[in-house]
Amino acid sequence: MDSIDEITDDLPMPPYVTTEDVVFALRAVTVHAPEQRPDGERCRKDEAAYPCRLHRWGRRVLEQRGLTDEQVQTLIAGGTVALR
C-alpha cells in the first residue's frame, strides 16, 4: 500500500481532543496492540498489519493532546498523569 493510501485510509481526528477522546484513544492503543506472527507484526485485535488504523488514530489523538510515550505507558498500566 502506498503511503498516500495509508494517509487517506486513516480515521479522521476530532476537531479538538477532549478527555473522553483520550479515554477512547487509550482503549484503541491497548486493544490494538502488536502481536508477532510468522509474516511480521499484526494487530492483536483485527489482524491487520501493525500499526492498524485504530492504533494509529489512538496514537495521533494522544500525541495531539500532548502526551509523551512515557505518559501513555503510565496510563495503560493504570497510573495517572495530568492532562492539559
DRENKETI-181246 format. One record per atom (N, C-alpha, C): residue number from 1; chain; atom name; y, z, x. Coordinates in steps of 0.02 Angstrom, whole numbers, m for minus. Layout:
+-----+----+----+--------+--------+--------+
!   i ! ch ! at !      Y !      Z !      X !
+-----+----+----+--------+--------+--------+
! NUM !  A ! CA !      Y !      Z !      X !
...
+-----+----+----+--------+--------+--------+
//
This chain:
+-----+----+----+--------+--------+--------+
!   i ! ch ! at !      Y !      Z !      X !
+-----+----+----+--------+--------+--------+
!   1 !  A !  N !    m59 !      0 !     42 !
!   1 !  A ! CA !      0 !      0 !      0 !
!   1 !  A !  C !     62 !      0 !     44 !
!   2 !  A !  N !    110 !    m42 !     30 !
!   2 !  A ! CA !    171 !    m44 !     68 !
!   2 !  A !  C !    213 !     18 !     54 !
!   3 !  A !  N !    256 !     35 !    103 !
!   3 !  A ! CA !    297 !     95 !     94 !
!   3 !  A !  C !    344 !     88 !     34 !
!   4 !  A !  N !    367 !     27 !     18 !
!   4 !  A ! CA !    411 !     18 !    m40 !
!   4 !  A !  C !    372 !     32 !   m104 !
!   5 !  A !  N !    307 !     15 !   m105 !
!   5 !  A ! CA !    265 !     31 !   m163 !
!   5 !  A !  C !    258 !    106 !   m171 !
!   6 !  A !  N !    251 !    142 !   m117 !
!   6 !  A ! CA !    246 !    215 !   m120 !
!   6 !  A !  C !    310 !    245 !   m148 !
!   7 !  A !  N !    367 !    219 !   m127 !
!   7 !  A ! CA !    431 !    245 !   m150 !
!   7 !  A !  C !    439 !    234 !   m224 !
!   8 !  A !  N !    425 !    174 !   m248 !
!   8 !  A ! CA !    434 !    160 !   m319 !
!   8 !  A !  C !    381 !    193 !   m362 !
!   9 !  A !  N !    326 !    214 !   m332 !
!   9 !  A ! CA !    272 !    247 !   m368 !
!   9 !  A !  C !    284 !    323 !   m373 !
!  10 !  A !  N !    333 !    349 !   m336 !
!  10 !  A ! CA !    346 !    421 !   m337 !
!  10 !  A !  C !    374 !    443 !   m404 !
!  11 !  A !  N !    360 !    505 !   m421 !
!  11 !  A ! CA !    386 !    534 !   m482 !
!  11 !  A !  C !    461 !    546 !   m475 !
!  12 !  A !  N !    499 !    539 !   m529 !
!  12 !  A ! CA !    571 !    550 !   m524 !
!  12 !  A !  C !    588 !    623 !   m512 !
!  13 !  A !  N !    641 !    634 !   m476 !
!  13 !  A ! CA !    665 !    701 !   m463 !
!  13 !  A !  C !    707 !    725 !   m522 !
!  14 !  A !  N !    707 !    790 !   m534 !
!  14 !  A ! CA !    752 !    817 !   m586 !
!  14 !  A !  C !    824 !    809 !   m563 !
!  15 !  A !  N !    872 !    804 !   m610 !
!  15 !  A ! CA !    942 !    795 !   m591 !
!  15 !  A !  C !    968 !    852 !   m548 !
!  16 !  A !  N !    946 !    913 !   m562 !
!  16 !  A ! CA !    959 !    970 !   m518 !
!  16 !  A !  C !    897 !   1015 !   m523 !
!  17 !  A !  N !    883 !   1050 !   m469 !
!  17 !  A ! CA !    820 !   1087 !   m465 !
!  17 !  A !  C !    831 !   1159 !   m489 !
!  18 !  A !  N !    796 !   1176 !   m543 !
!  18 !  A ! CA !    800 !   1243 !   m571 !
!  18 !  A !  C !    744 !   1287 !   m543 !
!  19 !  A !  N !    746 !   1350 !   m559 !
!  19 !  A ! CA !    692 !   1396 !   m539 !
!  19 !  A !  C !    626 !   1374 !   m570 !
!  20 !  A !  N !    629 !   1350 !   m632 !
!  20 !  A ! CA !    568 !   1325 !   m666 !
!  20 !  A !  C !    539 !   1265 !   m628 !
!  21 !  A !  N !    582 !   1221 !   m604 !
!  21 !  A ! CA !    559 !   1164 !   m564 !
!  21 !  A !  C !    523 !   1187 !   m500 !
!  22 !  A !  N !    550 !   1240 !   m470 !
!  22 !  A ! CA !    519 !   1268 !   m410 !
!  22 !  A !  C !    449 !   1293 !   m426 !
!  23 !  A !  N !    441 !   1326 !   m483 !
!  23 !  A ! CA !    375 !   1351 !   m504 !
!  23 !  A !  C !    327 !   1293 !   m512 !
!  24 !  A !  N !    349 !   1241 !   m547 !
!  24 !  A ! CA !    306 !   1182 !   m557 !
!  24 !  A !  C !    289 !   1149 !   m490 !
!  25 !  A !  N !    339 !   1145 !   m446 !
!  25 !  A ! CA !    328 !   1113 !   m380 !
!  25 !  A !  C !    278 !   1153 !   m339 !
!  26 !  A !  N !    283 !   1219 !   m340 !
!  26 !  A ! CA !    235 !   1260 !   m303 !
!  26 !  A !  C !    164 !   1250 !   m330 !
!  27 !  A !  N !    159 !   1244 !   m395 !
!  27 !  A ! CA !     94 !   1232 !   m426 !
!  27 !  A !  C !     66 !   1164 !   m403 !
!  28 !  A !  N !    109 !   1113 !   m402 !
!  28 !  A ! CA !     88 !   1046 !   m381 !
!  28 !  A !  C !     65 !   1047 !   m308 !
!  29 !  A !  N !    102 !   1080 !   m265 !
!  29 !  A ! CA !     84 !   1082 !   m194 !
!  29 !  A !  C !     19 !   1120 !   m183 !
!  30 !  A !  N !      9 !   1173 !   m222 !
!  30 !  A ! CA !    m51 !   1214 !   m215 !
!  30 !  A !  C !   m113 !   1179 !   m243 !
!  31 !  A !  N !   m107 !   1151 !   m302 !
!  31 !  A ! CA !   m165 !   1119 !   m334 !
!  31 !  A !  C !   m182 !   1053 !   m301 !
!  32 !  A !  N !   m133 !   1016 !   m279 !
!  32 !  A ! CA !   m143 !    950 !   m249 !
!  32 !  A !  C !   m143 !    956 !   m172 !
!  33 !  A !  N !   m186 !   1000 !   m148 !
!  33 !  A ! CA !   m192 !   1013 !    m76 !
!  33 !  A !  C !   m241 !    964 !    m44 !
!  34 !  A !  N !   m239 !    958 !     22 !
!  34 !  A ! CA !   m284 !    910 !     56 !
!  34 !  A !  C !   m355 !    937 !     61 !
!  35 !  A !  N !   m401 !    890 !     61 !
!  35 !  A ! CA !   m472 !    905 !     71 !
!  35 !  A !  C !   m499 !    850 !    117 !
!  36 !  A !  N !   m534 !    870 !    169 !
!  36 !  A ! CA !   m561 !    821 !    216 !
!  36 !  A !  C !   m621 !    787 !    186 !
!  37 !  A !  N !   m621 !    721 !    187 !
!  37 !  A ! CA !   m677 !    680 !    163 !
!  37 !  A !  C !   m697 !    632 !    219 !
!  38 !  A !  N !   m755 !    600 !    213 !
!  38 !  A ! CA !   m776 !    553 !    265 !
!  38 !  A !  C !   m726 !    497 !    276 !
!  39 !  A !  N !   m690 !    478 !    223 !
!  39 !  A ! CA !   m641 !    423 !    229 !
!  39 !  A !  C !   m570 !    449 !    243 !
!  40 !  A !  N !   m562 !    512 !    261 !
!  40 !  A ! CA !   m497 !    540 !    277 !
!  40 !  A !  C !   m476 !    594 !    227 !
!  41 !  A !  N !   m415 !    617 !    234 !
!  41 !  A ! CA !   m391 !    669 !    189 !
!  41 !  A !  C !   m378 !    641 !    120 !
!  42 !  A !  N !   m402 !    678 !     69 !
!  42 !  A ! CA !   m393 !    660 !      0 !
!  42 !  A !  C !   m365 !    720 !    m37 !
!  43 !  A !  N !   m333 !    707 !    m93 !
!  43 !  A ! CA !   m308 !    760 !   m136 !
!  43 !  A !  C !   m367 !    796 !   m168 !
!  44 !  A !  N !   m367 !    861 !   m164 !
!  44 !  A ! CA !   m423 !    901 !   m192 !
!  44 !  A !  C !   m427 !    893 !   m268 !
!  45 !  A !  N !   m371 !    882 !   m302 !
!  45 !  A ! CA !   m369 !    879 !   m375 !
!  45 !  A !  C !   m386 !    809 !   m402 !
!  46 !  A !  N !   m351 !    758 !   m377 !
!  46 !  A ! CA !   m360 !    691 !   m407 !
!  46 !  A !  C !   m393 !    640 !   m361 !
!  47 !  A !  N !   m413 !    662 !   m301 !
!  47 !  A ! CA !   m449 !    621 !   m252 !
!  47 !  A !  C !   m410 !    560 !   m227 !
!  48 !  A !  N !   m345 !    559 !   m239 !
!  48 !  A ! CA !   m303 !    506 !   m211 !
!  48 !  A !  C !   m292 !    519 !   m136 !
!  49 !  A !  N !   m269 !    469 !   m100 !
!  49 !  A ! CA !   m252 !    479 !    m30 !
!  49 !  A !  C !   m200 !    535 !    m26 !
!  50 !  A !  N !   m209 !    580 !     23 !
!  50 !  A ! CA !   m163 !    636 !     31 !
!  50 !  A !  C !   m105 !    614 !     75 !
!  51 !  A !  N !    m44 !    632 !     58 !
!  51 !  A ! CA !    m23 !    671 !      1 !
!  51 !  A !  C !    m15 !    627 !    m61 !
!  52 !  A !  N !    m40 !    652 !   m117 !
!  52 !  A ! CA !    m36 !    614 !   m180 !
!  52 !  A !  C !     35 !    619 !   m209 !
!  53 !  A !  N !     46 !    584 !   m264 !
!  53 !  A ! CA !    112 !    583 !   m296 !
!  53 !  A !  C !    138 !    652 !   m314 !
!  54 !  A !  N !     96 !    694 !   m344 !
!  54 !  A ! CA !    118 !    760 !   m365 !
!  54 !  A !  C !    132 !    806 !   m306 !
!  55 !  A !  N !     93 !    800 !   m253 !
!  55 !  A ! CA !    107 !    840 !   m194 !
!  55 !  A !  C !    173 !    819 !   m162 !
!  56 !  A !  N !    184 !    754 !   m157 !
!  56 !  A ! CA !    248 !    729 !   m129 !
!  56 !  A !  C !    307 !    752 !   m172 !
!  57 !  A !  N !    299 !    747 !   m238 !
!  57 !  A ! CA !    352 !    769 !   m284 !
!  57 !  A !  C !    367 !    844 !   m273 !
!  58 !  A !  N !    314 !    884 !   m271 !
!  58 !  A ! CA !    323 !    956 !   m261 !
!  58 !  A !  C !    359 !    972 !   m196 !
!  59 !  A !  N !    340 !    939 !   m143 !
!  59 !  A ! CA !    373 !    950 !    m78 !
!  59 !  A !  C !    446 !    928 !    m80 !
!  60 !  A !  N !    460 !    872 !   m113 !
!  60 !  A ! CA !    530 !    849 !   m118 !
!  60 !  A !  C !    572 !    898 !   m158 !
!  61 !  A !  N !    545 !    924 !   m212 !
!  61 !  A ! CA !    582 !    973 !   m253 !
!  61 !  A !  C !    596 !   1036 !   m212 !
!  62 !  A !  N !    546 !   1061 !   m177 !
!  62 !  A ! CA !    555 !   1122 !   m138 !
!  62 !  A !  C !    605 !   1110 !    m81 !
!  63 !  A !  N !    601 !   1052 !    m51 !
!  63 !  A ! CA !    648 !   1035 !      3 !
!  63 !  A !  C !    719 !   1029 !    m24 !
!  64 !  A !  N !    727 !    998 !    m83 !
!  64 !  A ! CA !    793 !    991 !   m112 !
!  64 !  A !  C !    822 !   1060 !   m130 !
!  65 !  A !  N !    779 !   1107 !   m147 !
!  65 !  A ! CA !    801 !   1175 !   m163 !
!  65 !  A !  C !    819 !   1213 !   m100 !
!  66 !  A !  N !    802 !   1185 !    m41 !
!  66 !  A ! CA !    821 !   1215 !     22 !
!  66 !  A !  C !    768 !   1260 !     52 !
!  67 !  A !  N !    706 !   1256 !     27 !
!  67 !  A ! CA !    652 !   1298 !     54 !
!  67 !  A !  C !    622 !   1267 !    116 !
!  68 !  A !  N !    609 !   1309 !    165 !
!  68 !  A ! CA !    577 !   1286 !    227 !
!  68 !  A !  C !    501 !   1287 !    216 !
!  69 !  A !  N !    464 !   1257 !    262 !
!  69 !  A ! CA !    390 !   1258 !    258 !
!  69 !  A !  C !    365 !   1330 !    260 !
!  70 !  A !  N !    396 !   1372 !    301 !
!  70 !  A ! CA !    376 !   1442 !    306 !
!  70 !  A !  C !    386 !   1478 !    239 !
!  71 !  A !  N !    442 !   1466 !    206 !
!  71 !  A ! CA !    455 !   1496 !    141 !
!  71 !  A !  C !    406 !   1471 !     88 !
!  72 !  A !  N !    389 !   1407 !     91 !
!  72 !  A ! CA !    341 !   1379 !     44 !
!  72 !  A !  C !    273 !   1412 !     53 !
!  73 !  A !  N !    252 !   1421 !    115 !
!  73 !  A ! CA !    188 !   1454 !    129 !
!  73 !  A !  C !    189 !   1526 !    105 !
!  74 !  A !  N !    245 !   1560 !    113 !
!  74 !  A ! CA !    252 !   1629 !     89 !
!  74 !  A !  C !    244 !   1631 !     13 !
!  75 !  A !  N !    275 !   1584 !    m22 !
!  75 !  A ! CA !    269 !   1582 !    m95 !
!  75 !  A !  C !    198 !   1566 !   m118 !
!  76 !  A !  N !    166 !   1520 !    m84 !
!  76 !  A ! CA !     97 !   1502 !   m101 !
!  76 !  A !  C !     51 !   1561 !    m92 !
!  77 !  A !  N !     65 !   1601 !    m41 !
!  77 !  A ! CA !     23 !   1660 !    m27 !
!  77 !  A !  C !     39 !   1718 !    m74 !
!  78 !  A !  N !     87 !   1710 !   m119 !
!  78 !  A ! CA !    103 !   1762 !   m167 !
!  78 !  A !  C !    162 !   1805 !   m149 !
!  79 !  A !  N !    195 !   1788 !    m94 !
!  79 !  A ! CA !    254 !   1826 !    m74 !
!  79 !  A !  C !    316 !   1803 !   m111 !
!  80 !  A !  N !    372 !   1831 !    m92 !
!  80 !  A ! CA !    436 !   1813 !   m124 !
!  80 !  A !  C !    486 !   1791 !    m71 !
!  81 !  A !  N !    530 !   1747 !    m91 !
!  81 !  A ! CA !    587 !   1726 !    m50 !
!  81 !  A !  C !    647 !   1721 !    m95 !
!  82 !  A !  N !    706 !   1726 !    m65 !
!  82 !  A ! CA !    768 !   1720 !   m103 !
!  82 !  A !  C !    783 !   1645 !   m114 !
!  83 !  A !  N !    792 !   1626 !   m177 !
!  83 !  A ! CA !    811 !   1558 !   m193 !
!  83 !  A !  C !    887 !   1555 !   m198 !
!  84 !  A !  N !    914 !   1502 !   m171 !
!  84 !  A ! CA !    987 !   1495 !   m176 !
!  84 !  A !  C !   1006 !   1456 !   m236 !
+-----+----+----+--------+--------+--------+
//
